[in-house]
Amino acid sequence: MKILVIQQKMIGDVLTSTIICEALRKEYPDATIDYLVNSNTKPVLTENPFFDHIVEFKKEYQDSKKAFYAFLKKIRETRYDHVIDVYGKLESNLITLFTGAPTKVSFHKWYTQFLYTKTIKRSSDSITNASIAIENRLRLIFPENRITAEITRPKIFLTKEEKQKAGEFLESNGIKSKTPLIMISVLGSETKKTLPFAYMAKMIDVIVNTTGANILFNYIPNQEKDARAVYNLTMPKTQRHIHFDVFAKSLRGFLAILSHCDSLIGNEGGAVNMAKALDIPTFTIFSPWIHKKDWNMFEDGETQISVHLSDYLPGLFLHKNGKELKKKSLELYPYFKPELFIDQLYNFLNKNL
């Protein structure tokens, strides 16, 4: 049997969807399992044993109809028996259709359901602490009565050499293993997913004052100006603990460095999901417009904690749907003062450092 799993979204989604491949590997140990993802997300999948091949969806396929058609022909030649389309957008709709696979499964959408042999309706209520994101992905494989038993965590696999090299890199930058090391997800993927800079700076001050930890900032090159703005808002004492210019030159390098951290704290996003996949404790701050229950994976109140403005000021969210909250996100963020969740942060630091 040849199985194709398609997930072309961002890193967090691609990583989370690896649980589908893991479940398929257990269910069909002799099958060939391929995982189709965008090229830029490939580093979180390297060394993963739960699929046989990574099928890269390159940017050129989006830019050139000719290149995309050539890709579709190649996919068809593979002759897949079973396709699971987790993405469910136009590109993956066409890929699924072109496979010619006898069995094609995806999430239910009234306008694309005819393309698939089976569609699954997402549940909006979780039945475990794994999160809706995990549970709904498993529904693409298992009947409802098996979901709880089949829960598993996304995993990232690093080699000993990668970890050793990252440790040596940290040592060479004066970061000793005896001192706690905390990664700060200082910025979200967009402004609407980023705690106000002053609030983030105040939180980092609290972390350093409480733990004396070394601090690394997680940001991408085009966010350096904003990351520096947060740094400049922290106290001089705090700044002496922040290794602003210590960062990896690749995503794989970042993962290896993250594996040496005692925790990751900050804005919800891909970095949080990567930390959880490396079994690193996380303290996550959700944007006001993101539904926490969708992505607070395996929250246990100790090693995995998340906070949302609605936890403290639910009245701000009455009679507002997702679209309204997204539009008002920047208006709601000023209410999300660190004082609201500071006690939870203290408890998290005490338990995990």
C-alpha positions in Angstrom: 0.0 0.0 0.0 1.2 3.5 -0.8 -0.1 6.4 1.3 0.3 10.1 0.8 -0.3 12.6 3.6 -0.6 16.3 2.5 0.0 19.2 4.8 1.3 22.5 3.2 0.7 24.9 6.0 3.2 26.4 8.5 5.7 24.6 10.6 3.4 24.1 13.6 0.8 22.5 11.4 3.3 20.3 9.6 4.9 19.2 12.8 1.5 18.4 14.4 0.4 16.5 11.4 3.3 14.0 11.8 1.1 12.2 14.3 -1.0 11.1 11.3 2.1 9.5 9.8 3.0 7.9 13.1 -0.5 6.5 13.5 -0.4 5.1 9.9 2.9 3.5 10.5 1.5 1.6 13.5 -1.7 0.7 11.7 0.0 -0.3 8.4 3.6 -1.3 9.2 4.3 -2.5 5.7 2.9 0.5 3.9 5.0 3.1 2.1 4.1 6.5 3.7 5.1 9.8 2.0 4.6 13.2 3.5 4.0 16.2 1.2 5.0 19.5 2.7 6.3 22.9 1.6 10.1 23.0 1.3 10.7 25.5 4.1 9.2 23.1 6.7 11.3 20.2 5.8 13.9 20.7 8.7 11.4 19.8 11.4 10.9 16.4 9.7 14.5 15.3 9.1 15.3 12.0 10.9 11.6 11.2 11.5 11.1 7.4 11.2 7.3 7.5 10.7 7.3 8.1 6.9 9.5 6.9 4.1 9.8 10.0 1.9 9.4 13.7 2.2 7.7 15.1 -1.0 8.7 18.7 -1.3 6.2 21.2 -2.7 8.5 23.9 -4.0 7.7 27.6 -4.5 8.2 27.2 -8.2 5.1 25.0 -8.3 3.1 28.0 -7.1 4.8 30.4 -9.5 4.6 28.3 -12.6 1.6 26.5 -13.9 3.9 24.4 -16.1 6.0 23.3 -13.2 2.9 22.6 -11.1 1.5 20.4 -13.9 4.8 18.5 -14.2 4.7 17.9 -10.4 1.1 16.6 -10.7 2.1 14.2 -13.4 4.9 12.9 -11.2 2.5 12.4 -8.3 0.1 10.5 -10.5 2.9 8.2 -11.7 3.5 7.1 -8.0 0.1 5.5 -8.0 -0.9 6.1 -4.4 -3.6 3.9 -2.9 -4.6 6.2 -0.1 -4.4 10.0 0.3 -5.0 12.0 3.4 -5.3 15.7 2.6 -4.9 17.6 5.9 -4.4 20.9 4.1 -7.7 21.0 2.2 -6.9 24.0 0.0 -7.0 24.4 -3.9 -3.4 23.1 -4.4 -3.9 20.0 -2.3 -7.4 19.5 -3.8 -5.8 19.3 -7.2 -2.9 17.1 -6.0 -5.4 14.7 -4.4 -7.5 14.6 -7.5 -4.5 13.9 -9.7 -3.3 11.0 -7.6 -6.2 8.9 -8.8 -6.1 7.1 -5.5 -9.0 4.8 -4.8 -9.3 6.3 -1.2 -9.1 10.0 -0.6 -9.8 11.5 2.8 -10.0 15.1 4.0 -11.9 17.4 6.4 -15.4 18.2 5.4 -16.1 21.3 3.3 -19.3 21.5 1.4 -17.7 22.9 -1.8 -14.9 20.3 -2.1 -16.5 17.1 -0.5 -17.2 15.6 -4.0 -13.4 15.4 -4.6 -13.0 12.9 -1.7 -14.3 9.4 -1.0 -14.6 10.3 2.7 -14.7 13.6 4.6 -14.6 14.1 8.3 -16.3 16.9 10.2 -14.0 18.6 12.7 -15.1 18.6 16.4 -15.0 21.9 18.3 -14.8 20.2 21.7 -11.8 18.4 23.0 -12.1 15.0 24.8 -8.5 14.9 26.1 -5.8 17.4 27.0 -4.1 16.7 23.7 -6.0 19.6 22.1 -8.5 19.8 19.3 -5.7 20.1 16.7 -4.4 16.6 17.7 -7.8 14.9 18.1 -9.2 16.2 14.7 -6.2 14.9 12.8 -6.6 11.5 14.3 -10.3 11.5 13.2 -8.9 11.4 9.6 -7.7 7.8 10.4 -9.7 6.4 13.3 -13.3 6.1 14.3 -14.4 8.2 17.2 -14.2 5.4 19.8 -10.5 5.0 19.1 -9.4 8.6 19.3 -8.5 8.6 23.1 -6.5 5.4 22.8 -4.5 6.6 19.8 -3.4 10.0 21.3 0.3 10.7 20.7 2.6 13.7 20.8 4.4 15.2 17.8 8.2 14.5 17.9 11.3 16.1 16.5 14.4 13.9 16.1 17.9 15.2 16.4 21.2 13.4 16.0 23.8 13.2 18.8 26.1 15.2 16.5 23.6 18.0 16.1 23.0 18.3 19.9 26.8 18.1 20.6 27.5 20.8 18.0 24.8 23.1 19.5 26.2 22.6 23.0 29.7 23.5 21.8 28.3 26.6 20.1 26.6 27.7 23.3 29.7 27.1 25.3 31.8 29.2 22.8 29.4 32.1 23.4 29.8 32.0 27.2 26.6 30.1 27.9 27.4 27.5 30.5 25.2 24.5 31.1 25.2 25.0 34.8 23.1 28.2 34.4 19.4 27.8 33.4 18.8 28.6 29.8 15.5 30.0 28.6 14.3 30.6 25.0 12.0 33.6 24.7 9.5 33.5 21.8 9.7 37.3 21.8 7.6 37.9 18.7 4.7 36.2 17.1 4.4 35.6 13.3 2.5 38.8 13.0 1.6 41.9 15.1 -1.8 40.4 15.9 -0.1 37.4 17.5 2.5 39.4 19.5 2.2 40.6 23.1 2.9 44.3 23.4 6.6 45.0 23.5 6.5 46.7 26.9 4.6 43.7 28.4 7.1 41.2 27.0 10.0 43.2 28.3 8.5 43.3 31.8 7.9 39.6 31.7 11.5 39.0 30.8 12.6 41.2 33.7 10.6 39.0 36.0 12.1 35.8 34.5 15.7 37.0 34.9 15.1 38.4 38.4 13.5 35.2 39.5 15.9 32.7 37.9 19.1 34.4 37.0 18.9 32.4 33.8 20.6 33.1 30.5 18.1 34.3 27.9 18.0 33.6 24.1 15.6 35.4 21.8 13.8 33.5 19.1 13.2 35.7 16.1 13.8 35.6 12.3 16.1 38.0 10.5 13.4 40.4 9.3 12.2 40.7 12.9 15.5 41.9 14.3 14.4 45.5 14.6 11.4 44.6 16.7 13.3 42.1 18.8 15.9 44.8 19.5 13.0 47.1 20.5 11.9 44.6 23.2 15.5 44.2 24.4 15.9 47.9 24.8 12.8 48.0 27.0 14.2 45.5 29.5 16.2 46.6 32.5 20.0 47.0 32.3 20.4 44.1 34.7 18.2 41.9 32.5 20.1 42.9 29.4 23.3 41.4 30.8 21.5 38.0 30.8 20.2 38.3 27.2 22.5 36.8 24.5 20.8 38.8 21.7 23.3 37.9 19.0 23.4 34.2 19.8 21.2 32.4 17.3 21.3 29.6 14.8 21.8 30.1 11.1 19.3 27.4 10.1 16.1 26.0 11.4 17.8 22.7 12.2 20.5 24.5 14.2 17.7 26.4 16.1 16.1 23.0 17.0 19.5 21.7 18.3 20.0 24.9 20.4 16.4 24.7 21.7 17.0 21.1 22.9 19.6 22.5 25.4 17.0 25.0 26.8 15.3 24.4 30.1 12.1 26.0 28.9 10.5 28.2 26.2 8.4 31.1 27.2 6.5 33.6 25.0 4.1 34.1 22.1 2.2 31.2 20.7 3.5 29.9 17.4 5.7 27.3 15.7 8.5 27.7 18.3 6.1 26.5 21.0 5.1 23.4 19.0 8.8 22.7 18.3 9.7 23.0 22.0 6.9 20.6 22.9 8.0 18.1 20.3 11.5 18.2 21.9 9.9 17.7 25.4 10.8 21.2 26.6 8.6 22.8 29.1 6.6 25.8 27.7 4.7 28.8 29.0 2.6 30.1 26.1 0.8 33.4 25.7 -2.0 33.2 23.2 -3.2 36.1 21.0 -6.7 37.3 21.9 -8.1 36.1 18.6 -6.7 32.6 18.7 -8.8 29.9 20.4 -6.6 28.4 23.1 -8.4 25.1 23.1 -7.4 24.5 19.5 -3.7 24.6 20.2 -2.9 24.2 23.9 -1.5 20.7 23.3 -1.0 18.5 26.3 -1.4 21.3 28.8 -0.9 19.9 32.3 -0.6 22.9 34.5 3.0 22.2 35.3 5.4 21.6 32.4 3.0 22.9 29.7 1.0 26.0 30.6 -0.8 28.5 28.4 -2.6 31.7 29.2 -5.3 33.7 27.2 -6.9 37.0 28.0 -10.3 35.3 28.1 -9.0 33.4 31.2 -9.0 36.6 33.2 -11.4 39.0 31.4 -14.1 36.8 29.8 -16.5 39.7 29.5 -14.3 41.2 26.7 -15.2 38.2 24.5 -18.9 38.0 24.9 -20.9 37.9 21.7 -17.8 38.1 19.5 -17.0 35.6 16.8 -13.5 34.8 15.5 -13.5 37.4 12.7 -14.5 40.1 15.1 -11.8 39.1 17.6 -9.1 39.1 14.9 -10.1 42.6 13.8 -10.0 43.8 17.4 -6.9 41.9 18.5 -4.7 45.0 18.8 -7.4 46.7 20.8 -7.7 43.8 23.2 -3.9 43.2 23.7 -3.4 46.2 26.0 -5.7 44.5 28.5 -3.4 41.5 28.6 -1.1 42.9 31.3 1.6 40.6 32.8 0.0 41.2 36.2 -2.9 38.9 35.2 -0.7 35.8 34.7 2.4 36.6 36.8 1.6 34.1 39.5 1.2 31.3 37.0 4.6 32.3 35.5 6.2 32.2 39.0 4.8 28.7 39.5 6.0 27.6 36.1 9.5 28.8 36.8 9.7 27.3 40.2 8.6 23.9 39.0 10.7 23.7 35.8 13.9 25.5 36.8 
